[in-house]
Amino acid sequence: MATSSQSSVEPSSNEVKDYICNACEDQNTVGTSADFYCKQCERFYCGNCIHLHGKLFAKHNSIGRVDIDKWPVSKKVVDFLQTCDVHKEHKIDQFCNLHKHLCCPQCVSDQH
């Protein structure tokens, strides 16, 4: 799985960028949406960066957004889904059978 993939929410908009270009991110160009994924590199690329990648790694096959179902889930999305809604500093790691609810250690201590 691509470990450096990220998701971000722009503070002044409702847009959620589900995948960020790793090459732009490496150059401190924050927030460029990725349009391609290279399985061999396990990295995401925007439209500009994929051209250089294609020149450097001609035998790599990149996957566009048309086949996004073949992309790995971004780390930020996984982190978001595993974070407790009430206790943002805790990860959900337990299930309360009595309340039929996913919870973090603090929820267990407080309510379950």
C-alpha angles and dihedrals in degrees: 000000000000103000100194099051114122142188123211140185116215107232095222098044144048092237118119115201103208097187128027125204106255093204092054090044090053088056092048092251096140126207105015108150117233118236098178140041125204111207093195093054094032088222138121124233137192122225092269098047095045090068093060090042089053091052094048097041105030094166094054116100115217123205118222129211090267086075096036089139086073092056120096118250109265118250092237091055091050090048091049092051093048096048118100112247092218101036105038092185092061133073122227106248107147141058123217108217092193095055096026090230137132112235147173125235091266092053089051090052094045104038115004 
